[in-house]
Structure formats: C-alpha cells, structure tokens
Amino acid sequence: MTIRSANWLALVLTAVLAACAQQPARESSAHHPPATIDYAKYVQGTVPWFQFTSLYDWESNQPGSVVVWTSPVQAYLLTLVGPCLGLQNAFVIALTSQSGLVSSNRDLVIAGGDRCRIMRIERLDARAIRALRNKPAASGSRGG
C-alpha cells in the first residue's frame, strides 16, 4: 500500500466514523420514554424546515410521528406520511437533509429499512419537556 492510498483510506475511515458518531448508541427501550408525553401540548408552531447538523436524541411513542432533538434545548415533532413501522424497533434513525436543512414534504426519516416522508414539522418547547421529564414522579402513581 502506498502512502497516498493509506492517506485516502484514513480519510474515508475518519468520515465514516464521524457519521456514525452523530448519534449515541441506545438501549432497546431508550427511544420509548418511560411516561408517554402529549407533545401536542408543547407545540410552539409549525415550521417549513429546521437546521440540521446532527441528531442529539430522538423518541417515538407512535409509528406516525417522531420527536427529534437537535440539541438539548431544541426539539421538533415530525409528523410522517403514514406509519413508519421501523421506528418501533429501531436503535438509531437518520434524517435526510439538503444543504443542512430538513424540510417537510421533501425529507425523510430512515428507521430500520423504512424511509418515511416528513409531512409536517412542529417546533416544541424543549425546555418545558425537559422540566417535565426531570420532575419527580408523584407518590402513589404506580398503583398497586
């Protein structure tokens, strides 16, 4: 192997590793929050697109939508065109984008082998959702 070939191979491997590092590995149930959150209560408005460089986190309570976190304080509810059954068992997901923008009616959520078109993008009140998650569970809520 020549030095030029070795440099090219190192560059390709670095790019592949960087792409894989965009989303943390997760446990099988990590994308299903312990308590179901009604995200409709936290919608701040519909947007045609959002800037996207990496996926910080994601969750899906139902096959027709997914919440994506682009940072600890920025979240979007993506409503999909029909169910995306790959979300139910996916450990990771991917989003398509053009020029760093994810757009409704153009881009896709890729989960498992499914490619699911994004129909609507709604900005969420991420701070309020985080506060709700960090709130201690009410005593006696487990029933028994």
Rosetta constraint file for C-alpha pairs under 8 A:
AtomPair CA 1 CA 5 HARMONIC 6.22 0.50
AtomPair CA 1 CA 6 HARMONIC 6.59 0.50
AtomPair CA 2 CA 6 HARMONIC 6.21 0.50
AtomPair CA 3 CA 7 HARMONIC 6.12 0.50
AtomPair CA 4 CA 8 HARMONIC 6.23 0.50
AtomPair CA 5 CA 9 HARMONIC 6.10 0.50
AtomPair CA 6 CA 10 HARMONIC 6.11 0.50
AtomPair CA 7 CA 11 HARMONIC 6.19 0.50
AtomPair CA 8 CA 12 HARMONIC 6.29 0.50
AtomPair CA 9 CA 13 HARMONIC 6.13 0.50
AtomPair CA 10 CA 14 HARMONIC 6.07 0.50
AtomPair CA 11 CA 15 HARMONIC 6.29 0.50
AtomPair CA 12 CA 16 HARMONIC 6.25 0.50
AtomPair CA 13 CA 17 HARMONIC 6.11 0.50
AtomPair CA 14 CA 18 HARMONIC 6.07 0.50
AtomPair CA 15 CA 19 HARMONIC 6.24 0.50
AtomPair CA 16 CA 20 HARMONIC 6.34 0.50
AtomPair CA 17 CA 21 HARMONIC 6.12 0.50
AtomPair CA 18 CA 22 HARMONIC 6.69 0.50
AtomPair CA 22 CA 54 HARMONIC 5.51 0.50
AtomPair CA 22 CA 55 HARMONIC 6.13 0.50
AtomPair CA 22 CA 56 HARMONIC 7.47 0.50
AtomPair CA 23 CA 54 HARMONIC 7.34 0.50
AtomPair CA 23 CA 55 HARMONIC 5.73 0.50
AtomPair CA 23 CA 56 HARMONIC 6.21 0.50
AtomPair CA 23 CA 57 HARMONIC 7.10 0.50
AtomPair CA 23 CA 92 HARMONIC 7.38 0.50
AtomPair CA 24 CA 56 HARMONIC 7.69 0.50
AtomPair CA 24 CA 57 HARMONIC 7.79 0.50
AtomPair CA 25 CA 91 HARMONIC 7.36 0.50
AtomPair CA 25 CA 92 HARMONIC 7.39 0.50
AtomPair CA 26 CA 30 HARMONIC 5.85 0.50
AtomPair CA 26 CA 31 HARMONIC 7.73 0.50
AtomPair CA 26 CA 91 HARMONIC 6.13 0.50
AtomPair CA 26 CA 92 HARMONIC 7.58 0.50
AtomPair CA 27 CA 91 HARMONIC 7.17 0.50
AtomPair CA 28 CA 89 HARMONIC 7.51 0.50
AtomPair CA 28 CA 90 HARMONIC 7.85 0.50
AtomPair CA 28 CA 91 HARMONIC 6.16 0.50
AtomPair CA 29 CA 33 HARMONIC 7.78 0.50
AtomPair CA 30 CA 59 HARMONIC 7.80 0.50
AtomPair CA 31 CA 58 HARMONIC 6.19 0.50
AtomPair CA 31 CA 59 HARMONIC 4.32 0.50
AtomPair CA 31 CA 60 HARMONIC 6.13 0.50
AtomPair CA 31 CA 91 HARMONIC 7.60 0.50
AtomPair CA 32 CA 59 HARMONIC 5.81 0.50
AtomPair CA 32 CA 60 HARMONIC 6.00 0.50
AtomPair CA 32 CA 61 HARMONIC 6.12 0.50
AtomPair CA 33 CA 37 HARMONIC 7.95 0.50
AtomPair CA 33 CA 59 HARMONIC 6.95 0.50
AtomPair CA 33 CA 61 HARMONIC 7.63 0.50
AtomPair CA 36 CA 61 HARMONIC 6.94 0.50
AtomPair CA 38 CA 42 HARMONIC 7.74 0.50
AtomPair CA 39 CA 43 HARMONIC 6.66 0.50
AtomPair CA 39 CA 77 HARMONIC 7.52 0.50
AtomPair CA 39 CA 124 HARMONIC 7.60 0.50
AtomPair CA 42 CA 124 HARMONIC 5.34 0.50
AtomPair CA 42 CA 125 HARMONIC 5.25 0.50
AtomPair CA 42 CA 126 HARMONIC 7.85 0.50
AtomPair CA 42 CA 128 HARMONIC 7.49 0.50
AtomPair CA 42 CA 129 HARMONIC 7.36 0.50
AtomPair CA 43 CA 77 HARMONIC 7.91 0.50
AtomPair CA 43 CA 122 HARMONIC 6.20 0.50
AtomPair CA 43 CA 123 HARMONIC 5.88 0.50
AtomPair CA 43 CA 124 HARMONIC 4.58 0.50
AtomPair CA 43 CA 125 HARMONIC 6.41 0.50
AtomPair CA 44 CA 122 HARMONIC 7.07 0.50
AtomPair CA 44 CA 123 HARMONIC 5.49 0.50
AtomPair CA 44 CA 124 HARMONIC 5.45 0.50
AtomPair CA 44 CA 125 HARMONIC 6.28 0.50
AtomPair CA 45 CA 122 HARMONIC 5.56 0.50
AtomPair CA 45 CA 123 HARMONIC 5.62 0.50
AtomPair CA 45 CA 124 HARMONIC 7.59 0.50
AtomPair CA 46 CA 120 HARMONIC 7.31 0.50
AtomPair CA 46 CA 121 HARMONIC 5.78 0.50
AtomPair CA 46 CA 122 HARMONIC 4.26 0.50
AtomPair CA 46 CA 123 HARMONIC 6.24 0.50
AtomPair CA 47 CA 120 HARMONIC 7.87 0.50
AtomPair CA 47 CA 121 HARMONIC 5.64 0.50
AtomPair CA 47 CA 122 HARMONIC 5.79 0.50
AtomPair CA 47 CA 123 HARMONIC 6.75 0.50
AtomPair CA 48 CA 103 HARMONIC 5.87 0.50
AtomPair CA 48 CA 104 HARMONIC 5.80 0.50
AtomPair CA 48 CA 120 HARMONIC 7.55 0.50
AtomPair CA 48 CA 121 HARMONIC 6.47 0.50
AtomPair CA 49 CA 101 HARMONIC 6.27 0.50
AtomPair CA 49 CA 102 HARMONIC 5.34 0.50
AtomPair CA 49 CA 103 HARMONIC 4.20 0.50
AtomPair CA 49 CA 104 HARMONIC 6.26 0.50
AtomPair CA 49 CA 121 HARMONIC 6.88 0.50
AtomPair CA 50 CA 101 HARMONIC 5.57 0.50
AtomPair CA 50 CA 102 HARMONIC 5.48 0.50
AtomPair CA 50 CA 103 HARMONIC 6.81 0.50
AtomPair CA 51 CA 100 HARMONIC 5.72 0.50
AtomPair CA 51 CA 101 HARMONIC 4.64 0.50
AtomPair CA 51 CA 102 HARMONIC 6.43 0.50
AtomPair CA 52 CA 70 HARMONIC 6.80 0.50
AtomPair CA 52 CA 97 HARMONIC 7.40 0.50
AtomPair CA 52 CA 100 HARMONIC 5.19 0.50
AtomPair CA 52 CA 101 HARMONIC 5.55 0.50
AtomPair CA 52 CA 102 HARMONIC 6.39 0.50
AtomPair CA 53 CA 70 HARMONIC 7.71 0.50
AtomPair CA 53 CA 100 HARMONIC 6.19 0.50
AtomPair CA 54 CA 70 HARMONIC 6.25 0.50
AtomPair CA 55 CA 68 HARMONIC 7.09 0.50
AtomPair CA 55 CA 69 HARMONIC 6.28 0.50
AtomPair CA 55 CA 70 HARMONIC 5.05 0.50
AtomPair CA 55 CA 71 HARMONIC 7.49 0.50
AtomPair CA 55 CA 94 HARMONIC 7.99 0.50
AtomPair CA 56 CA 68 HARMONIC 7.70 0.50
AtomPair CA 56 CA 69 HARMONIC 5.32 0.50
AtomPair CA 56 CA 70 HARMONIC 5.01 0.50
AtomPair CA 56 CA 71 HARMONIC 5.35 0.50
AtomPair CA 56 CA 72 HARMONIC 7.12 0.50
AtomPair CA 57 CA 68 HARMONIC 6.04 0.50
AtomPair CA 57 CA 69 HARMONIC 4.93 0.50
AtomPair CA 57 CA 70 HARMONIC 7.00 0.50
AtomPair CA 57 CA 71 HARMONIC 7.78 0.50
AtomPair CA 58 CA 66 HARMONIC 7.06 0.50
AtomPair CA 58 CA 67 HARMONIC 5.49 0.50
AtomPair CA 58 CA 68 HARMONIC 4.39 0.50
AtomPair CA 58 CA 69 HARMONIC 5.77 0.50
AtomPair CA 59 CA 66 HARMONIC 5.88 0.50
AtomPair CA 59 CA 67 HARMONIC 5.27 0.50
AtomPair CA 59 CA 68 HARMONIC 6.69 0.50
AtomPair CA 60 CA 65 HARMONIC 6.46 0.50
AtomPair CA 60 CA 66 HARMONIC 4.60 0.50
AtomPair CA 60 CA 67 HARMONIC 6.21 0.50
AtomPair CA 60 CA 87 HARMONIC 6.80 0.50
AtomPair CA 60 CA 88 HARMONIC 7.55 0.50
AtomPair CA 61 CA 65 HARMONIC 7.58 0.50
AtomPair CA 61 CA 66 HARMONIC 7.35 0.50
AtomPair CA 62 CA 66 HARMONIC 7.50 0.50
AtomPair CA 62 CA 88 HARMONIC 7.67 0.50
AtomPair CA 63 CA 83 HARMONIC 4.78 0.50
AtomPair CA 63 CA 84 HARMONIC 4.96 0.50
AtomPair CA 63 CA 85 HARMONIC 5.55 0.50
AtomPair CA 63 CA 86 HARMONIC 7.88 0.50
AtomPair CA 63 CA 87 HARMONIC 6.15 0.50
AtomPair CA 63 CA 88 HARMONIC 6.67 0.50
AtomPair CA 64 CA 79 HARMONIC 6.17 0.50
AtomPair CA 64 CA 80 HARMONIC 5.33 0.50
AtomPair CA 64 CA 81 HARMONIC 7.19 0.50
AtomPair CA 64 CA 82 HARMONIC 5.73 0.50
AtomPair CA 64 CA 83 HARMONIC 4.31 0.50
AtomPair CA 64 CA 84 HARMONIC 5.90 0.50
AtomPair CA 65 CA 77 HARMONIC 6.99 0.50
AtomPair CA 65 CA 78 HARMONIC 5.50 0.50
AtomPair CA 65 CA 79 HARMONIC 4.50 0.50
AtomPair CA 65 CA 80 HARMONIC 5.51 0.50
AtomPair CA 65 CA 83 HARMONIC 7.71 0.50
AtomPair CA 65 CA 84 HARMONIC 7.82 0.50
AtomPair CA 66 CA 77 HARMONIC 5.94 0.50
AtomPair CA 66 CA 78 HARMONIC 5.31 0.50
AtomPair CA 66 CA 79 HARMONIC 6.80 0.50
AtomPair CA 66 CA 80 HARMONIC 7.96 0.50
AtomPair CA 67 CA 75 HARMONIC 6.76 0.50
AtomPair CA 67 CA 76 HARMONIC 5.56 0.50
AtomPair CA 67 CA 77 HARMONIC 4.46 0.50
AtomPair CA 67 CA 78 HARMONIC 6.04 0.50
AtomPair CA 68 CA 75 HARMONIC 5.60 0.50
AtomPair CA 68 CA 76 HARMONIC 5.42 0.50
AtomPair CA 68 CA 77 HARMONIC 6.59 0.50
AtomPair CA 68 CA 78 HARMONIC 7.47 0.50
AtomPair CA 69 CA 73 HARMONIC 7.67 0.50
AtomPair CA 69 CA 74 HARMONIC 5.73 0.50
AtomPair CA 69 CA 75 HARMONIC 4.27 0.50
AtomPair CA 69 CA 76 HARMONIC 6.53 0.50
AtomPair CA 70 CA 74 HARMONIC 5.64 0.50
AtomPair CA 70 CA 75 HARMONIC 6.16 0.50
AtomPair CA 71 CA 75 HARMONIC 7.25 0.50
AtomPair CA 72 CA 126 HARMONIC 7.69 0.50
AtomPair CA 73 CA 126 HARMONIC 5.34 0.50
AtomPair CA 73 CA 127 HARMONIC 6.01 0.50
AtomPair CA 74 CA 123 HARMONIC 7.98 0.50
AtomPair CA 74 CA 124 HARMONIC 7.42 0.50
AtomPair CA 74 CA 125 HARMONIC 7.78 0.50
AtomPair CA 74 CA 126 HARMONIC 5.68 0.50
AtomPair CA 75 CA 123 HARMONIC 6.29 0.50
AtomPair CA 75 CA 124 HARMONIC 5.42 0.50
AtomPair CA 75 CA 125 HARMONIC 7.27 0.50
AtomPair CA 75 CA 126 HARMONIC 5.54 0.50
AtomPair CA 76 CA 121 HARMONIC 6.46 0.50
AtomPair CA 76 CA 122 HARMONIC 5.44 0.50
AtomPair CA 76 CA 123 HARMONIC 4.59 0.50
AtomPair CA 76 CA 124 HARMONIC 5.35 0.50
AtomPair CA 77 CA 121 HARMONIC 5.86 0.50
AtomPair CA 77 CA 122 HARMONIC 5.08 0.50
AtomPair CA 77 CA 123 HARMONIC 6.47 0.50
AtomPair CA 77 CA 124 HARMONIC 6.70 0.50
AtomPair CA 78 CA 118 HARMONIC 6.28 0.50
AtomPair CA 78 CA 119 HARMONIC 7.37 0.50
AtomPair CA 78 CA 120 HARMONIC 5.81 0.50
AtomPair CA 78 CA 121 HARMONIC 4.81 0.50
AtomPair CA 78 CA 122 HARMONIC 6.53 0.50
AtomPair CA 79 CA 118 HARMONIC 6.01 0.50
AtomPair CA 79 CA 119 HARMONIC 5.59 0.50
AtomPair CA 79 CA 120 HARMONIC 5.06 0.50
AtomPair CA 79 CA 121 HARMONIC 6.52 0.50
AtomPair CA 80 CA 84 HARMONIC 7.37 0.50
AtomPair CA 80 CA 116 HARMONIC 6.39 0.50
AtomPair CA 80 CA 117 HARMONIC 5.69 0.50
AtomPair CA 80 CA 118 HARMONIC 4.57 0.50
AtomPair CA 80 CA 119 HARMONIC 5.05 0.50
AtomPair CA 80 CA 120 HARMONIC 6.96 0.50
AtomPair CA 81 CA 116 HARMONIC 6.80 0.50
AtomPair CA 81 CA 117 HARMONIC 5.65 0.50
AtomPair CA 81 CA 118 HARMONIC 6.25 0.50
AtomPair CA 81 CA 119 HARMONIC 5.47 0.50
AtomPair CA 82 CA 116 HARMONIC 7.86 0.50
AtomPair CA 83 CA 116 HARMONIC 7.89 0.50
AtomPair CA 84 CA 111 HARMONIC 7.59 0.50
AtomPair CA 84 CA 114 HARMONIC 6.52 0.50
AtomPair CA 84 CA 115 HARMONIC 7.65 0.50
AtomPair CA 84 CA 116 HARMONIC 5.86 0.50
AtomPair CA 85 CA 114 HARMONIC 7.20 0.50
AtomPair CA 86 CA 90 HARMONIC 5.97 0.50
AtomPair CA 86 CA 111 HARMONIC 4.84 0.50
AtomPair CA 86 CA 112 HARMONIC 4.88 0.50
AtomPair CA 86 CA 113 HARMONIC 6.52 0.50
AtomPair CA 86 CA 114 HARMONIC 5.55 0.50
AtomPair CA 87 CA 93 HARMONIC 7.80 0.50
AtomPair CA 87 CA 111 HARMONIC 5.47 0.50
AtomPair CA 87 CA 112 HARMONIC 7.17 0.50
AtomPair CA 89 CA 112 HARMONIC 7.68 0.50
AtomPair CA 90 CA 111 HARMONIC 5.90 0.50
AtomPair CA 90 CA 112 HARMONIC 5.73 0.50
AtomPair CA 92 CA 111 HARMONIC 6.92 0.50
AtomPair CA 92 CA 112 HARMONIC 7.96 0.50
AtomPair CA 93 CA 109 HARMONIC 6.91 0.50
AtomPair CA 93 CA 110 HARMONIC 5.59 0.50
AtomPair CA 93 CA 111 HARMONIC 4.84 0.50
AtomPair CA 93 CA 112 HARMONIC 7.42 0.50
AtomPair CA 94 CA 109 HARMONIC 5.85 0.50
AtomPair CA 94 CA 110 HARMONIC 5.02 0.50
AtomPair CA 94 CA 111 HARMONIC 6.76 0.50
AtomPair CA 95 CA 102 HARMONIC 7.50 0.50
AtomPair CA 95 CA 107 HARMONIC 7.24 0.50
AtomPair CA 95 CA 108 HARMONIC 5.72 0.50
AtomPair CA 95 CA 109 HARMONIC 4.76 0.50
AtomPair CA 95 CA 110 HARMONIC 6.13 0.50
AtomPair CA 96 CA 102 HARMONIC 6.71 0.50
AtomPair CA 96 CA 107 HARMONIC 5.37 0.50
AtomPair CA 96 CA 108 HARMONIC 5.34 0.50
AtomPair CA 96 CA 109 HARMONIC 6.74 0.50
AtomPair CA 96 CA 110 HARMONIC 7.84 0.50
AtomPair CA 97 CA 101 HARMONIC 5.23 0.50
AtomPair CA 97 CA 102 HARMONIC 4.64 0.50
AtomPair CA 97 CA 103 HARMONIC 7.23 0.50
AtomPair CA 97 CA 107 HARMONIC 6.05 0.50
AtomPair CA 97 CA 108 HARMONIC 7.97 0.50
AtomPair CA 98 CA 102 HARMONIC 6.72 0.50
AtomPair CA 102 CA 107 HARMONIC 6.00 0.50
AtomPair CA 103 CA 107 HARMONIC 5.55 0.50
AtomPair CA 103 CA 118 HARMONIC 7.53 0.50
AtomPair CA 103 CA 121 HARMONIC 7.75 0.50
AtomPair CA 104 CA 117 HARMONIC 7.92 0.50
AtomPair CA 104 CA 118 HARMONIC 5.14 0.50
AtomPair CA 104 CA 119 HARMONIC 5.24 0.50
AtomPair CA 104 CA 120 HARMONIC 5.34 0.50
AtomPair CA 104 CA 121 HARMONIC 6.15 0.50
AtomPair CA 105 CA 117 HARMONIC 6.62 0.50
AtomPair CA 105 CA 118 HARMONIC 5.62 0.50
AtomPair CA 105 CA 119 HARMONIC 5.06 0.50
AtomPair CA 105 CA 120 HARMONIC 7.30 0.50
AtomPair CA 106 CA 117 HARMONIC 6.87 0.50
AtomPair CA 106 CA 118 HARMONIC 6.88 0.50
AtomPair CA 107 CA 117 HARMONIC 5.95 0.50
AtomPair CA 107 CA 118 HARMONIC 5.89 0.50
AtomPair CA 108 CA 115 HARMONIC 6.08 0.50
AtomPair CA 108 CA 116 HARMONIC 5.20 0.50
AtomPair CA 108 CA 117 HARMONIC 4.39 0.50
AtomPair CA 108 CA 118 HARMONIC 5.54 0.50
AtomPair CA 109 CA 115 HARMONIC 5.88 0.50
AtomPair CA 109 CA 116 HARMONIC 5.10 0.50
AtomPair CA 109 CA 117 HARMONIC 6.39 0.50
AtomPair CA 109 CA 118 HARMONIC 6.88 0.50
AtomPair CA 110 CA 114 HARMONIC 5.67 0.50
AtomPair CA 110 CA 115 HARMONIC 4.61 0.50
AtomPair CA 110 CA 116 HARMONIC 6.25 0.50
AtomPair CA 111 CA 115 HARMONIC 6.68 0.50
AtomPair CA 111 CA 116 HARMONIC 7.95 0.50
AtomPair CA 125 CA 129 HARMONIC 6.48 0.50
AtomPair CA 126 CA 130 HARMONIC 6.13 0.50
AtomPair CA 127 CA 131 HARMONIC 6.16 0.50
AtomPair CA 128 CA 132 HARMONIC 6.17 0.50
AtomPair CA 129 CA 133 HARMONIC 6.24 0.50
AtomPair CA 130 CA 134 HARMONIC 6.16 0.50
AtomPair CA 131 CA 135 HARMONIC 6.15 0.50
AtomPair CA 137 CA 141 HARMONIC 7.13 0.50
